[in-house]
Amino acid sequence: MSLDKNLFQQPANKLLAALPASDYERLVPHLKLVSLPVKQILYKAAEPITQVYFPDKSMVSIVTTMEDGSTAEVRIVSHEGMVGIPIILGDNTTTTTAFVQIAGAGMQMDADVLKAECNRGGAIQTLLLRYVQAVYSELAQGTACNRLHILEERLARWLLTVSDRLESEDFLLTQEFIAQMLGVRRSGVTVAASTLSRAGMISYQRGHISILNRENLEATSCECYQVIQKEFARLLGKKPSNRARKFF
């Protein structure tokens, strides 16, 4: 991939952009712009994490896999964050797998370099630890959401989150894939998507999803969407926008 110097001068990844200029400039020599094609595995469960990634216009799914091969999405990562959180916490393995769900690009860095930067303390460590806290809040809220809220609400929340991370109202995702990510049957996603479609909130054709009425989709989503948004904004210092796109 040919390098665009502007991507280094003005990083699209929100974590990198939030760093003080002096700290970011120290990282630049260690950052590499890479393509992230669909289904590329960035790290596997129980295997050493050797590289960390700061996505740009791409989206990565963090999934957990059961013994029978079934999967459920733990969370998604795009330009709001990074892939490889165990490195921030001083470890280099985890029980999840990270793979690219929507193709794009991102900044890659050797895990050892980021670990050394975290050990220095200062702004980089503070920002990344606050990011970890935001992720913890997201996971805690998601656990409650999966237990207490109906599928239509959860699907609305997930679609809004994908839209925020990609900064787009249109994206390509199959119902089979959405079902895997939500940990439900495909038939359940079909019914829930049909409900949202009939209400004029989304359109869905051959894997192409368009959000038609964001306001109503937000109203249909459970409160978890706003709770997570507000927590990211509080921890990472971004003010709310009219579209509820804060740090995202």
C-alpha positions in Angstrom: 0.0 0.0 0.0 1.4 3.4 -0.9 1.8 5.7 2.1 -0.1 8.9 2.3 1.9 11.2 4.6 -1.3 13.1 5.6 -2.6 9.9 7.3 0.4 10.2 9.7 0.1 13.9 10.1 -3.7 13.8 10.8 -4.5 10.2 11.9 -8.0 9.1 11.3 -7.9 6.8 14.3 -9.4 8.6 17.2 -7.1 7.2 19.8 -4.0 8.3 17.9 -5.5 11.7 17.2 -6.3 12.2 20.9 -2.6 12.0 21.9 -0.5 15.1 22.5 1.5 16.0 19.4 4.8 15.1 21.0 3.7 11.6 22.1 2.1 10.9 18.7 5.3 12.0 16.9 7.3 9.5 19.0 5.0 6.7 17.8 5.1 7.7 14.1 8.4 5.9 13.2 6.8 2.7 14.6 3.5 2.9 12.8 2.9 1.2 9.5 -0.1 1.8 7.2 -1.6 -1.6 6.2 -4.5 -2.9 4.3 -7.0 -4.9 6.3 -8.9 -7.2 3.9 -12.2 -9.0 4.9 -11.7 -12.1 7.1 -8.0 -11.3 7.9 -7.2 -12.7 11.3 -5.3 -10.1 13.4 -4.8 -12.4 16.3 -6.1 -15.9 17.4 -7.2 -17.0 20.8 -4.4 -18.3 23.1 -1.7 -17.3 20.6 0.8 -14.5 21.2 -0.3 -11.0 20.0 2.7 -9.7 18.1 1.1 -6.7 16.4 -1.5 -4.1 17.5 -3.8 -2.2 15.2 -5.4 1.2 15.1 -8.2 0.8 12.5 -9.2 3.6 10.2 -12.0 2.9 7.6 -12.3 -0.7 8.6 -14.1 -2.7 11.3 -12.8 -5.6 13.3 -14.9 -8.1 15.2 -13.6 -9.5 18.5 -15.3 -12.9 18.9 -15.3 -15.8 21.3 -15.6 -19.4 20.0 -17.3 -22.3 21.8 -16.1 -25.9 21.7 -18.8 -26.7 19.1 -17.5 -24.0 16.8 -20.3 -21.5 17.4 -19.2 -17.9 17.8 -20.5 -14.8 19.4 -19.2 -11.3 19.0 -17.8 -9.7 22.1 -17.4 -6.2 20.6 -16.4 -4.4 17.4 -13.5 -2.1 16.9 -13.0 0.7 14.3 -11.5 4.1 14.2 -12.5 4.8 17.9 -10.0 2.3 19.3 -7.4 -0.4 18.9 -7.0 -4.1 18.5 -4.8 -5.8 21.1 -5.9 -4.6 24.5 -4.0 -7.3 26.4 -0.8 -5.5 25.5 -1.9 -2.4 27.3 -2.5 -4.6 30.4 0.9 -6.2 30.3 -0.1 -9.5 28.7 0.1 -10.8 25.2 -2.6 -13.5 24.8 -6.4 -13.7 25.3 -9.3 -16.0 24.9 -10.8 -14.2 21.9 -10.0 -13.9 18.2 -9.9 -10.7 16.2 -10.7 -10.7 12.5 -11.6 -8.0 9.9 -15.3 -7.7 9.3 -15.4 -4.8 6.9 -12.3 -4.1 4.8 -10.3 -0.9 5.0 -7.0 0.2 6.4 -5.3 0.8 9.7 -2.0 1.6 11.5 0.0 -1.4 12.6 2.6 -1.4 15.4 4.8 -4.0 17.0 3.2 -5.1 20.3 6.5 -4.8 22.1 6.8 -1.1 21.1 3.4 -0.3 22.5 4.1 -2.2 25.7 7.3 -0.2 26.2 5.4 3.0 25.6 2.8 2.0 28.2 5.5 1.2 30.7 6.9 4.8 30.3 3.7 6.1 31.8 2.5 9.6 30.8 -0.2 10.6 28.3 -0.1 7.4 26.2 -0.6 5.1 29.2 -3.3 7.4 30.6 -5.3 7.5 27.4 -5.1 3.8 26.7 -6.1 2.9 30.2 -9.1 5.2 29.9 -9.9 3.4 26.7 -9.7 0.1 28.5 -12.2 1.4 31.1 -14.6 2.5 28.3 -14.4 -1.0 26.8 -15.0 -2.6 30.2 -18.1 -0.4 30.5 -19.2 -1.4 27.0 -18.8 -5.1 27.8 -20.7 -4.9 31.1 -23.6 -3.0 29.5 -23.6 -5.5 26.6 -23.9 -8.4 29.0 -26.9 -6.9 30.6 -28.4 -6.0 27.2 -28.1 -9.5 25.9 -29.9 -10.9 28.9 -32.6 -8.3 29.3 -33.5 -6.8 26.0 -35.4 -8.1 23.0 -33.7 -8.9 19.7 -35.2 -5.9 17.8 -33.7 -3.5 20.4 -30.3 -5.3 20.3 -30.2 -5.3 16.5 -31.1 -1.6 16.4 -28.3 -0.9 18.9 -25.8 -3.0 16.9 -26.6 -1.3 13.6 -26.3 2.1 15.2 -22.9 1.2 16.6 -21.7 -0.2 13.2 -22.9 3.0 11.6 -21.1 5.2 14.1 -17.8 3.3 13.8 -17.9 3.4 10.0 -19.3 6.9 9.8 -21.8 5.7 7.2 -25.5 4.9 7.0 -24.8 2.1 4.4 -22.8 -1.1 4.8 -22.6 -4.7 3.6 -23.4 -7.3 6.2 -25.3 -10.6 5.7 -28.0 -11.8 8.0 -26.0 -14.9 8.7 -23.1 -12.9 9.8 -25.2 -10.6 12.0 -26.7 -13.7 13.6 -23.2 -15.0 14.4 -22.2 -11.7 15.9 -25.4 -11.3 18.0 -25.2 -15.0 19.1 -28.8 -15.8 17.8 -30.4 -17.8 15.1 -30.5 -16.4 11.6 -34.3 -16.7 11.6 -34.4 -14.4 14.5 -32.4 -11.8 12.7 -34.6 -12.1 9.7 -37.7 -11.4 11.8 -36.1 -8.5 13.6 -34.7 -6.9 10.5 -38.1 -7.3 8.8 -39.7 -5.5 11.7 -37.2 -2.6 11.4 -37.6 -2.5 7.6 -41.5 -2.4 7.7 -41.2 0.5 10.2 -39.1 2.4 7.6 -36.0 2.5 9.8 -33.8 0.4 7.6 -33.7 -1.2 4.2 -32.1 -4.6 3.6 -31.3 -6.2 0.2 -28.8 -8.9 -0.5 -26.6 -8.0 2.4 -26.7 -4.3 1.8 -28.1 -2.4 4.8 -29.1 1.3 4.8 -30.3 3.2 7.8 -33.3 5.3 6.5 -34.5 6.9 9.8 -31.8 7.2 12.4 -33.9 9.0 14.9 -36.5 6.2 15.0 -33.8 3.6 15.0 -32.3 5.2 18.1 -35.7 5.4 19.7 -36.2 1.7 19.0 -32.8 0.8 20.4 -32.5 0.0 24.1 -30.9 2.5 26.4 -27.6 0.6 26.2 -26.7 2.5 23.0 -26.8 5.9 24.8 -25.2 4.6 28.0 -22.2 3.3 26.1 -21.9 6.4 23.9 -21.9 8.7 27.0 -19.3 6.6 28.8 -16.9 6.7 25.8 -17.5 10.5 25.7 -16.9 10.9 29.4 -13.7 8.9 29.5 -12.2 10.1 26.3 -13.1 13.7 26.4 -15.4 14.2 23.5 -18.6 16.2 23.6 -21.9 14.8 22.3 -23.0 15.6 18.8 -26.6 15.9 17.5 -26.3 12.4 16.0 -25.1 10.9 19.2 -21.7 10.4 17.6 -19.3 11.3 20.4 -15.9 9.6 20.5 -17.1 7.4 17.6 
